[in-house]
Amino acid sequence: MNFDRITVEPDKIEGKPAVRGLRITVETVVRLVAGGWTFDEILLDYPDLEREDIKQALEYAAASTNVHFYRLREPA
């Protein structure tokens, strides 16, 4: 997957992944969405963001977790 809207710059915000070189981290976007904010609410509070930025930040976060699912044992 190509993340052309996500940047990592060592001299900005401690090298955390950010959106298009802005000082808005992927983490911030994920936390807002997890907190129940809608895309429209985020765009109102962060006017430099675009809808596609939010989508790509979420996709990047999902891809970076490299999650594996394991079947849980049934209780004895």
N, C-alpha and C positions, 0 to 999 in steps of 0.2 A: 504494500500500500504506500502511496506517495503522500507525504505530509508536507506539502509545500507552504502551508500557513503556519507551521510550527518551527520556531527557531530556538537555538541554544547558543547563547553568547556568554563566555566565561566572565566577562566584565560587567554583565547586567544581571541583576537579581540572583546573584550567587550561581549563575549558570543553569538555573532552572528552566525547563521548557516553557516557552512563552508563545503568545500569539503574534505573529508577524513583527517580531522585534519590539512590540509594545511592552510596557511593564505590567502586563496582565498575564499571569501564569496559567498554565493548563490546570494546575491545582485549584486556583481561584475559580475558574469556570466550573470544574467538576463539583467543588463544594457548593457553589450556588445552585446548580441543578439538583444536587443531592438534598439541598435544603428546601427544595420545593419551588424555586424560582422558575418562572416560565422563560422561554427564549425572549419574549417581548419585554419582560421585566428587566432581564439582563441587558438587553439592547438599550433600554431607556437609561439605566444607571451607568452604562459603559458605552457611550456613543461612538467610540472609536472601533468597537467591535462590529462585525457583520455576522449575519445568521450562519454563514458557512464557516466562520471562525469557531463558533460554538460547536457545531457539528464535528469539525475536525479535531477540536480539543478533546471531545468525548471519545472519538475514534482512536486518537493517539493514546489516551489514558487506558482504554480497553486493551489495545494492542500491547502496551508496555507492561501490563500485569502478567501476561503469559500464564494465565490461570489454567490449572488442571483440575478436573472434577473427579472425585473418587467416590465410589459407592460406599456409603456408611453401612456398618454392620447393624443388623437388627438387635435391639436389646435382648439380653438373655432371659 
